[in-house]
Amino acid sequence: MTDRLLQQLKKRRQTLGLKQSDMMMRIGVSRQQYQRLEAKGNPRLDTLELIAKGVNGELMLIPKEKVGAVIAVLENVEPERTMTHERKSLSDAPWRNLLDDDQ
């Protein structure tokens, strides 16, 4: 899980066109420290929050059963309703039922 998160952070940094050395100005760690973190680190939560802020991101805890819905919203795809097999419009209520236990 940590490796996947670190890969997501690296991808986000690259998407923003940032180099590892750019992170020093954004979060206050040297390029070497950041390089170690990104390569195989085990960052503390406060460090992850700093990094997320540095790449204009936000850390979130998403229930496993809602990950597909979150990804669909982020990718602007209409998630399929599993209970009724209906499709709902994201423009109607993009966050409806996202954190509820009901789908």
Buried (B, 14 or more C-beta within 10 A) or exposed (E): EEEEBBEEBBEBBEEEEBEBEBBBEBBEBEEEBBBBBBEEBEBEEEBBBBBBEBBEBEEEEEEEEBEBBBEBBEEEEBBBEEEEEEEBEBEEEBEEBBEEEEB
